[in-house]
Amino acid sequence: MSKQAIYLFSGDQPDGAISKGLKDADCEIAQVKSVSEALGAIHQAGDNALLVAEVQAGAIALLSLLKERRGTLPATILYDKESGDVQTAIKALQLGVREYLLSTDSEAHRELSARLMAERINSQPRSARLSQSDPARYAATSPSWAAATGELRWDPATYLLQSGQDYVRLSPIEGRIFDLLYTRQGRVVSVAELIEHALMKSGVDEREGAKLLRPHLVRLRSKLEKHPDLSRRIVNMRGSGYMLL
């Protein structure tokens, strides 16, 4: 059976990078511009389809309807063209979305994420696809929304931090910095690793890379400092790198 992606978008055309990733995965793309059109296309396509939905085109309303009617979501990529509303990211998590792309992500990242999602989903049996759209069952195996000590919770898919009742939304680069520090908590992460992982650049001179990295670290620390549970957690290990305490 051929792969199909249903793409709900706003504006003149879908995102070029996401579309390219889907095509590279041999997906046939059905473009729709309304929630009702998307519902009809999903009903026709059945469980073999991948849904790509833009927040600005009514994605949250669509996903809420699907959740209410079906109990589970199809394999879904959510794309936020404005990347500014933390409540949207929270709602996406509550619904069970596990692939959340931002306009501030690089084109290469959006393209690769779409291709890998399409290839992964279409290689899995139906039962596995459904379990990944059910947050209650998927949470046991997903690295997303991982709980740390205390009340700190981190979701690398949406770059969203929760500290108690407060939420902190990070940019993609800030999120990749934090994710690497978080997964190595209590250990030093070298500047070279941060450059390659966060800036997604290899072969960059370390001194030049450190200059590019520094403003993002400053903004990340500034966001964390506003919350008592998160403040002073990132420390500079002079001459070695950085560590999350």
Short mmCIF file of the C-alpha atoms (twelve columns), coordinates in Angstrom:
data_MODEL
# 
_entry.id   MODEL 
# 
loop_
_atom_site.group_PDB 
_atom_site.id 
_atom_site.type_symbol 
_atom_site.label_atom_id 
_atom_site.label_alt_id 
_atom_site.label_comp_id 
_atom_site.label_asym_id 
_atom_site.label_seq_id 
_atom_site.Cartn_x 
_atom_site.Cartn_y 
_atom_site.Cartn_z 
_atom_site.pdbx_PDB_model_num 
ATOM 1   C CA . MET A 1   0.000   0.000  0.000  1 
ATOM 2   C CA . SER A 2   1.359   3.423  -0.918 1 
ATOM 3   C CA . LYS A 3   2.286   5.890  1.768  1 
ATOM 4   C CA . GLN A 4   0.082   8.935  2.128  1 
ATOM 5   C CA . ALA A 5   0.555   12.167 4.035  1 
ATOM 6   C CA . ILE A 6   -2.359  14.511 4.646  1 
ATOM 7   C CA . TYR A 7   -1.064  18.055 4.983  1 
ATOM 8   C CA . LEU A 8   -3.313  20.697 6.570  1 
ATOM 9   C CA . PHE A 9   -1.772  24.095 5.911  1 
ATOM 10  C CA . SER A 10  -2.496  27.812 5.933  1 
ATOM 11  C CA . GLY A 11  -1.233  30.440 3.523  1 
ATOM 12  C CA . ASP A 12  -0.321  29.900 -0.108 1 
ATOM 13  C CA . GLN A 13  1.506   26.595 0.140  1 
ATOM 14  C CA . PRO A 14  2.823   23.975 2.595  1 
ATOM 15  C CA . ASP A 15  6.281   24.235 4.097  1 
ATOM 16  C CA . GLY A 16  8.796   23.322 1.410  1 
ATOM 17  C CA . ALA A 17  11.246  21.548 3.731  1 
ATOM 18  C CA . ILE A 18  8.588   19.322 5.310  1 
ATOM 19  C CA . SER A 19  7.111   18.553 1.897  1 
ATOM 20  C CA . LYS A 20  10.523  17.562 0.562  1 
ATOM 21  C CA . GLY A 21  11.099  15.241 3.501  1 
ATOM 22  C CA . LEU A 22  7.757   13.538 2.892  1 
ATOM 23  C CA . LYS A 23  8.451   13.138 -0.812 1 
ATOM 24  C CA . ASP A 24  11.889  11.705 -0.101 1 
ATOM 25  C CA . ALA A 25  10.098  9.063  1.991  1 
ATOM 26  C CA . ASP A 26  7.922   8.265  -1.065 1 
ATOM 27  C CA . CYS A 27  4.807   9.794  0.455  1 
ATOM 28  C CA . GLU A 28  1.936   10.938 -1.695 1 
ATOM 29  C CA . ILE A 29  0.849   14.304 -0.242 1 
ATOM 30  C CA . ALA A 30  -2.820  15.258 -0.081 1 
ATOM 31  C CA . GLN A 31  -3.053  19.000 0.578  1 
ATOM 32  C CA . VAL A 32  -6.069  20.308 2.527  1 
ATOM 33  C CA . LYS A 33  -6.852  23.788 3.795  1 
ATOM 34  C CA . SER A 34  -9.626  23.255 6.328  1 
ATOM 35  C CA . VAL A 35  -10.360 21.041 9.313  1 
ATOM 36  C CA . SER A 36  -13.383 19.507 7.579  1 
ATOM 37  C CA . GLU A 37  -11.319 18.640 4.502  1 
ATOM 38  C CA . ALA A 38  -8.668  17.078 6.716  1 
ATOM 39  C CA . LEU A 39  -11.251 14.959 8.559  1 
ATOM 40  C CA . GLY A 40  -12.595 13.665 5.245  1 
ATOM 41  C CA . ALA A 41  -9.131  12.878 3.908  1 
ATOM 42  C CA . ILE A 42  -8.140  11.041 7.114  1 
ATOM 43  C CA . HIS A 43  -11.343 8.995  7.001  1 
ATOM 44  C CA . GLN A 44  -10.626 7.976  3.410  1 
ATOM 45  C CA . ALA A 45  -6.955  7.217  3.982  1 
ATOM 46  C CA . GLY A 46  -7.466  5.085  7.083  1 
ATOM 47  C CA . ASP A 47  -4.614  4.062  9.366  1 
ATOM 48  C CA . ASN A 48  -1.917  4.181  6.692  1 
ATOM 49  C CA . ALA A 49  -1.833  7.984  6.595  1 
ATOM 50  C CA . LEU A 50  0.542   10.399 8.273  1 
ATOM 51  C CA . LEU A 51  -1.005  13.706 9.328  1 
ATOM 52  C CA . VAL A 52  0.948   16.947 9.033  1 
ATOM 53  C CA . ALA A 53  -0.967  19.862 10.515 1 
ATOM 54  C CA . GLU A 54  -0.058  23.517 10.917 1 
ATOM 55  C CA . VAL A 55  -1.105  25.133 14.189 1 
ATOM 56  C CA . GLN A 56  -2.238  28.244 12.321 1 
ATOM 57  C CA . ALA A 57  -4.550  26.165 10.099 1 
ATOM 58  C CA . GLY A 58  -6.567  24.812 13.029 1 
ATOM 59  C CA . ALA A 59  -4.420  21.824 13.960 1 
ATOM 60  C CA . ILE A 60  -5.365  21.783 17.644 1 
ATOM 61  C CA . ALA A 61  -9.087  21.797 16.838 1 
ATOM 62  C CA . LEU A 62  -8.539  18.984 14.328 1 
ATOM 63  C CA . LEU A 63  -6.551  16.860 16.768 1 
ATOM 64  C CA . SER A 64  -9.109  17.447 19.530 1 
ATOM 65  C CA . LEU A 65  -11.905 16.244 17.228 1 
ATOM 66  C CA . LEU A 66  -9.917  13.183 16.180 1 
ATOM 67  C CA . LYS A 67  -9.133  12.369 19.803 1 
ATOM 68  C CA . GLU A 68  -12.796 12.689 20.745 1 
ATOM 69  C CA . ARG A 69  -14.071 10.588 17.840 1 
ATOM 70  C CA . ARG A 70  -11.360 7.929  17.575 1 
ATOM 71  C CA . GLY A 71  -9.757  7.873  21.000 1 
ATOM 72  C CA . THR A 72  -6.294  8.004  19.403 1 
ATOM 73  C CA . LEU A 73  -4.519  10.214 16.888 1 
ATOM 74  C CA . PRO A 74  -2.991  9.146  13.596 1 
ATOM 75  C CA . ALA A 75  0.773   9.510  13.344 1 
ATOM 76  C CA . THR A 76  1.110   13.297 13.489 1 
ATOM 77  C CA . ILE A 77  3.624   16.042 12.797 1 
ATOM 78  C CA . LEU A 78  2.571   19.407 14.202 1 
ATOM 79  C CA . TYR A 79  4.132   22.498 12.626 1 
ATOM 80  C CA . ASP A 80  4.012   25.874 14.383 1 
ATOM 81  C CA . LYS A 81  4.826   28.687 11.956 1 
ATOM 82  C CA . GLU A 82  4.848   31.360 14.675 1 
ATOM 83  C CA . SER A 83  6.514   29.462 17.544 1 
ATOM 84  C CA . GLY A 84  5.312   31.880 20.169 1 
ATOM 85  C CA . ASP A 85  2.483   30.350 22.199 1 
ATOM 86  C CA . VAL A 86  3.507   28.068 25.049 1 
ATOM 87  C CA . GLN A 87  -0.125  27.019 25.595 1 
ATOM 88  C CA . THR A 88  -0.186  25.456 22.130 1 
ATOM 89  C CA . ALA A 89  2.798   23.291 22.988 1 
ATOM 90  C CA . ILE A 90  1.173   22.248 26.280 1 
ATOM 91  C CA . LYS A 91  -2.066  21.323 24.504 1 
ATOM 92  C CA . ALA A 92  -0.139  19.331 21.891 1 
ATOM 93  C CA . LEU A 93  1.553   17.351 24.657 1 
ATOM 94  C CA . GLN A 94  -1.765  16.682 26.357 1 
ATOM 95  C CA . LEU A 95  -3.205  15.373 23.087 1 
ATOM 96  C CA . GLY A 96  -0.216  13.083 22.556 1 
ATOM 97  C CA . VAL A 97  1.697   14.767 19.713 1 
ATOM 98  C CA . ARG A 98  5.300   13.546 19.620 1 
ATOM 99  C CA . GLU A 99  6.725   15.438 16.644 1 
ATOM 100 C CA . TYR A 100 6.482   19.223 17.030 1 
ATOM 101 C CA . LEU A 101 8.356   21.360 14.509 1 
ATOM 102 C CA . LEU A 102 8.908   25.114 14.741 1 
ATOM 103 C CA . SER A 103 9.484   27.722 12.048 1 
ATOM 104 C CA . THR A 104 12.744  28.553 13.804 1 
ATOM 105 C CA . ASP A 105 14.011  25.008 13.213 1 
ATOM 106 C CA . SER A 106 16.382  24.883 10.254 1 
ATOM 107 C CA . GLU A 107 15.056  23.678 6.905  1 
ATOM 108 C CA . ALA A 108 17.426  20.717 7.111  1 
ATOM 109 C CA . HIS A 109 15.984  19.755 10.507 1 
ATOM 110 C CA . ARG A 110 12.357  20.032 9.328  1 
ATOM 111 C CA . GLU A 111 13.121  18.037 6.180  1 
ATOM 112 C CA . LEU A 112 14.934  15.274 8.047  1 
ATOM 113 C CA . SER A 113 12.299  15.063 10.806 1 
ATOM 114 C CA . ALA A 114 9.478   14.701 8.271  1 
ATOM 115 C CA . ARG A 115 11.330  12.047 6.264  1 
ATOM 116 C CA . LEU A 116 12.286  9.977  9.306  1 
ATOM 117 C CA . MET A 117 8.777   10.204 10.768 1 
ATOM 118 C CA . ALA A 118 7.230   9.042  7.482  1 
ATOM 119 C CA . GLU A 119 9.711   6.191  7.088  1 
ATOM 120 C CA . ARG A 120 9.370   5.092  10.710 1 
ATOM 121 C CA . ILE A 121 5.592   5.187  10.852 1 
ATOM 122 C CA . ASN A 122 5.074   3.409  7.548  1 
ATOM 123 C CA . SER A 123 7.429   0.604  8.565  1 
ATOM 124 C CA . GLN A 124 5.451   -0.155 11.742 1 
ATOM 125 C CA . PRO A 125 2.351   -2.311 12.155 1 
ATOM 126 C CA . ARG A 126 -0.948  -0.588 12.872 1 
ATOM 127 C CA . SER A 127 -0.915  -1.501 16.589 1 
ATOM 128 C CA . ALA A 128 2.464   0.171  17.069 1 
ATOM 129 C CA . ARG A 129 1.349   3.307  15.247 1 
ATOM 130 C CA . LEU A 130 -1.736  3.643  17.415 1 
ATOM 131 C CA . SER A 131 0.184   3.096  20.634 1 
ATOM 132 C CA . GLN A 132 2.530   5.941  19.767 1 
ATOM 133 C CA . SER A 133 -0.375  8.362  19.439 1 
ATOM 134 C CA . ASP A 134 -1.736  7.414  22.868 1 
ATOM 135 C CA . PRO A 135 0.156   9.455  25.483 1 
ATOM 136 C CA . ALA A 136 -0.794  7.173  28.370 1 
ATOM 137 C CA . ARG A 137 0.724   4.093  26.710 1 
ATOM 138 C CA . TYR A 138 3.519   5.871  24.868 1 
ATOM 139 C CA . ALA A 139 4.845   7.668  27.932 1 
ATOM 140 C CA . ALA A 140 6.395   4.488  29.286 1 
ATOM 141 C CA . THR A 141 8.779   4.142  26.336 1 
ATOM 142 C CA . SER A 142 9.138   7.714  25.093 1 
ATOM 143 C CA . PRO A 143 12.088  9.898  26.121 1 
ATOM 144 C CA . SER A 144 9.813   12.914 25.730 1 
ATOM 145 C CA . TRP A 145 8.450   14.666 28.795 1 
ATOM 146 C CA . ALA A 146 10.980  12.900 30.984 1 
ATOM 147 C CA . ALA A 147 10.800  13.575 34.708 1 
ATOM 148 C CA . ALA A 148 13.912  14.798 36.482 1 
ATOM 149 C CA . THR A 149 14.425  15.278 40.182 1 
ATOM 150 C CA . GLY A 150 11.830  17.318 42.020 1 
ATOM 151 C CA . GLU A 151 9.228   19.024 39.880 1 
ATOM 152 C CA . LEU A 152 11.406  19.632 36.808 1 
ATOM 153 C CA . ARG A 153 10.015  18.072 33.635 1 
ATOM 154 C CA . TRP A 154 11.477  18.373 30.129 1 
ATOM 155 C CA . ASP A 155 10.018  17.616 26.710 1 
ATOM 156 C CA . PRO A 156 12.648  17.725 23.921 1 
ATOM 157 C CA . ALA A 157 10.001  17.428 21.203 1 
ATOM 158 C CA . THR A 158 8.469   20.823 21.961 1 
ATOM 159 C CA . TYR A 159 11.405  22.461 23.798 1 
ATOM 160 C CA . LEU A 160 9.151   22.878 26.816 1 
ATOM 161 C CA . LEU A 161 10.272  22.888 30.462 1 
ATOM 162 C CA . GLN A 162 7.895   22.584 33.400 1 
ATOM 163 C CA . SER A 163 8.916   23.652 36.869 1 
ATOM 164 C CA . GLY A 164 6.028   23.204 39.280 1 
ATOM 165 C CA . GLN A 165 3.145   25.107 37.697 1 
ATOM 166 C CA . ASP A 166 5.415   27.257 35.509 1 
ATOM 167 C CA . TYR A 167 6.338   26.560 31.890 1 
ATOM 168 C CA . VAL A 168 9.418   27.761 30.038 1 
ATOM 169 C CA . ARG A 169 9.508   27.657 26.234 1 
ATOM 170 C CA . LEU A 170 13.006  27.400 24.729 1 
ATOM 171 C CA . SER A 171 14.119  28.149 21.200 1 
ATOM 172 C CA . PRO A 172 15.347  25.163 19.118 1 
ATOM 173 C CA . ILE A 173 19.023  25.946 19.783 1 
ATOM 174 C CA . GLU A 174 18.390  26.643 23.473 1 
ATOM 175 C CA . GLY A 175 16.411  23.402 23.601 1 
ATOM 176 C CA . ARG A 176 19.211  21.372 22.051 1 
ATOM 177 C CA . ILE A 177 21.716  22.895 24.486 1 
ATOM 178 C CA . PHE A 178 19.500  22.103 27.450 1 
ATOM 179 C CA . ASP A 179 18.705  18.609 26.171 1 
ATOM 180 C CA . LEU A 180 22.382  17.675 25.926 1 
ATOM 181 C CA . LEU A 181 23.115  19.106 29.380 1 
ATOM 182 C CA . TYR A 182 20.000  17.432 30.784 1 
ATOM 183 C CA . THR A 183 20.871  13.979 29.451 1 
ATOM 184 C CA . ARG A 184 24.385  14.385 30.892 1 
ATOM 185 C CA . GLN A 185 23.228  15.957 34.158 1 
ATOM 186 C CA . GLY A 186 26.062  16.120 36.691 1 
ATOM 187 C CA . ARG A 187 28.696  15.588 34.007 1 
ATOM 188 C CA . VAL A 188 30.695  18.106 32.023 1 
ATOM 189 C CA . VAL A 189 29.681  18.613 28.375 1 
ATOM 190 C CA . SER A 190 32.478  19.996 26.241 1 
ATOM 191 C CA . VAL A 191 32.076  23.127 24.137 1 
ATOM 192 C CA . ALA A 192 32.869  21.067 21.030 1 
ATOM 193 C CA . GLU A 193 29.931  18.722 21.768 1 
ATOM 194 C CA . LEU A 194 27.587  21.634 22.371 1 
ATOM 195 C CA . ILE A 195 28.647  23.267 19.096 1 
ATOM 196 C CA . GLU A 196 27.997  20.135 17.071 1 
ATOM 197 C CA . HIS A 197 24.773  19.141 18.842 1 
ATOM 198 C CA . ALA A 198 23.141  22.533 19.410 1 
ATOM 199 C CA . LEU A 199 24.339  24.503 16.389 1 
ATOM 200 C CA . MET A 200 24.252  21.374 14.204 1 
ATOM 201 C CA . LYS A 201 27.590  22.333 12.676 1 
ATOM 202 C CA . SER A 202 30.583  20.055 12.391 1 
ATOM 203 C CA . GLY A 203 34.152  21.052 11.675 1 
ATOM 204 C CA . VAL A 204 33.672  24.540 13.132 1 
ATOM 205 C CA . ASP A 205 36.697  26.116 14.809 1 
ATOM 206 C CA . GLU A 206 36.060  25.778 18.534 1 
ATOM 207 C CA . ARG A 207 36.852  29.407 19.304 1 
ATOM 208 C CA . GLU A 208 34.490  30.661 16.589 1 
ATOM 209 C CA . GLY A 209 31.852  28.117 17.602 1 
ATOM 210 C CA . ALA A 210 32.050  29.233 21.220 1 
ATOM 211 C CA . LYS A 211 31.313  32.807 20.111 1 
ATOM 212 C CA . LEU A 212 28.242  31.601 18.211 1 
ATOM 213 C CA . LEU A 213 27.114  29.486 21.145 1 
ATOM 214 C CA . ARG A 214 27.551  32.109 23.870 1 
ATOM 215 C CA . PRO A 215 24.467  34.298 23.097 1 
ATOM 216 C CA . HIS A 216 22.221  31.228 23.168 1 
ATOM 217 C CA . LEU A 217 23.656  30.150 26.520 1 
ATOM 218 C CA . VAL A 218 23.099  33.656 27.901 1 
ATOM 219 C CA . ARG A 219 19.446  33.645 26.768 1 
ATOM 220 C CA . LEU A 220 18.923  30.119 28.113 1 
ATOM 221 C CA . ARG A 221 20.336  31.049 31.511 1 
ATOM 222 C CA . SER A 222 18.235  34.217 31.548 1 
ATOM 223 C CA . LYS A 223 15.053  32.197 31.002 1 
ATOM 224 C CA . LEU A 224 15.993  29.712 33.709 1 
ATOM 225 C CA . GLU A 225 16.943  32.425 36.207 1 
ATOM 226 C CA . LYS A 226 13.333  33.649 36.253 1 
ATOM 227 C CA . HIS A 227 12.292  30.428 37.971 1 
ATOM 228 C CA . PRO A 228 13.692  29.573 41.441 1 
ATOM 229 C CA . ASP A 229 13.762  25.822 40.779 1 
ATOM 230 C CA . LEU A 230 15.800  26.325 37.609 1 
ATOM 231 C CA . SER A 231 18.115  29.200 38.497 1 
ATOM 232 C CA . ARG A 232 21.861  28.706 38.690 1 
ATOM 233 C CA . ARG A 233 21.563  25.160 37.325 1 
ATOM 234 C CA . ILE A 234 23.976  25.649 34.380 1 
ATOM 235 C CA . VAL A 235 27.543  26.244 35.460 1 
ATOM 236 C CA . ASN A 236 30.630  27.016 33.416 1 
ATOM 237 C CA . MET A 237 33.415  24.540 34.146 1 
ATOM 238 C CA . ARG A 238 36.224  26.818 33.049 1 
ATOM 239 C CA . GLY A 239 38.444  25.231 30.433 1 
ATOM 240 C CA . SER A 240 36.244  22.100 30.208 1 
ATOM 241 C CA . GLY A 241 32.697  22.998 29.209 1 
ATOM 242 C CA . TYR A 242 29.314  23.283 30.935 1 
ATOM 243 C CA . MET A 243 27.369  21.211 33.430 1 
ATOM 244 C CA . LEU A 244 23.724  21.024 34.519 1 
ATOM 245 C CA . LEU A 245 23.527  20.609 38.306 1 
# 
